[in-house]
Amino acid sequence: MAVAPAKTAEKKPNALQTPLKPSKELAAVIGDGTVTRGAMVSKIWEYIKKHDLQNPTNKREIVADEKLKAVFGRDKVTMFEMNKYLSAHLSKI
């Protein structure tokens, strides 16, 4: 029985590992430079927790400050719809 040769081609990065460029509004929150989607979400959550932007009575709701209003385009978003607004501020390199 023949053994299949090992694949030597590099794997493409998945959606969370693809380097992306943030818009100037998003860069004001997470910093300049390229970022992966996974790292961007982590940085957004660091910012939200650091500035105490979760609604204390409903932790799933994010109450946007001025920087996040520029990204979200609204005063409040839920953690579930947040990624929809963040995606609009990322572009491929």
C-alpha positions in Angstrom: 0.0 0.0 0.0 1.5 3.4 -1.0 1.7 6.2 1.5 0.5 9.6 0.3 3.2 12.3 0.3 3.1 14.9 3.0 1.7 18.2 1.9 4.5 20.9 1.9 2.3 23.8 0.9 1.7 26.3 3.7 -1.9 26.6 5.0 -3.8 29.8 4.3 -4.5 31.7 7.6 -8.1 31.4 8.7 -10.4 34.4 9.1 -9.2 35.1 12.6 -5.5 35.1 11.6 -5.6 37.1 8.4 -3.8 40.5 8.8 -6.1 43.4 8.3 -5.8 47.2 8.4 -8.2 49.1 10.8 -9.9 52.3 9.8 -8.7 55.5 11.5 -11.7 55.4 13.8 -11.0 51.9 14.9 -7.2 52.6 15.1 -8.0 55.4 17.6 -9.3 52.6 19.9 -7.0 49.7 19.2 -3.9 51.4 17.9 -2.3 51.7 14.4 -0.8 49.0 12.3 -2.1 45.7 11.0 -4.1 43.4 13.3 -5.8 40.1 13.1 -9.5 39.8 13.7 -8.9 37.8 16.9 -6.4 40.4 18.2 -8.7 43.2 17.3 -11.6 41.7 19.3 -9.3 41.2 22.3 -8.2 44.8 22.1 -11.8 46.1 21.9 -12.7 44.1 25.0 -9.7 45.4 26.8 -10.8 48.9 26.0 -14.4 48.2 27.0 -13.4 46.8 30.4 -10.7 49.4 31.0 -13.2 52.2 30.5 -16.1 50.4 32.2 -18.4 50.6 29.1 -20.6 47.5 29.8 -24.1 48.3 31.0 -24.0 47.3 34.7 -27.6 45.9 34.6 -27.2 44.1 31.2 -23.5 43.1 30.7 -24.3 42.0 27.1 -24.8 45.7 26.2 -21.9 48.0 25.4 -22.5 51.7 26.1 -20.2 53.5 23.6 -18.0 56.5 24.6 -17.0 59.0 21.9 -14.3 56.8 20.3 -16.6 53.8 20.1 -19.5 55.9 18.8 -17.3 56.7 15.8 -16.8 53.0 15.2 -20.3 51.7 16.0 -22.3 54.7 14.7 -24.7 54.5 17.7 -24.8 54.9 21.5 -25.3 51.3 22.4 -24.7 47.9 20.9 -24.9 44.3 22.2 -21.9 42.1 22.3 -23.5 40.0 19.6 -23.9 42.7 17.1 -20.6 44.4 17.9 -18.6 42.4 15.3 -20.9 43.5 12.5 -19.9 47.1 13.2 -16.3 46.3 13.7 -16.1 44.4 10.3 -17.0 47.6 8.5 -13.8 49.2 9.9 -11.4 46.5 8.7 -9.9 46.2 5.2 -7.6 43.6 3.6 -4.0 44.6 3.1 
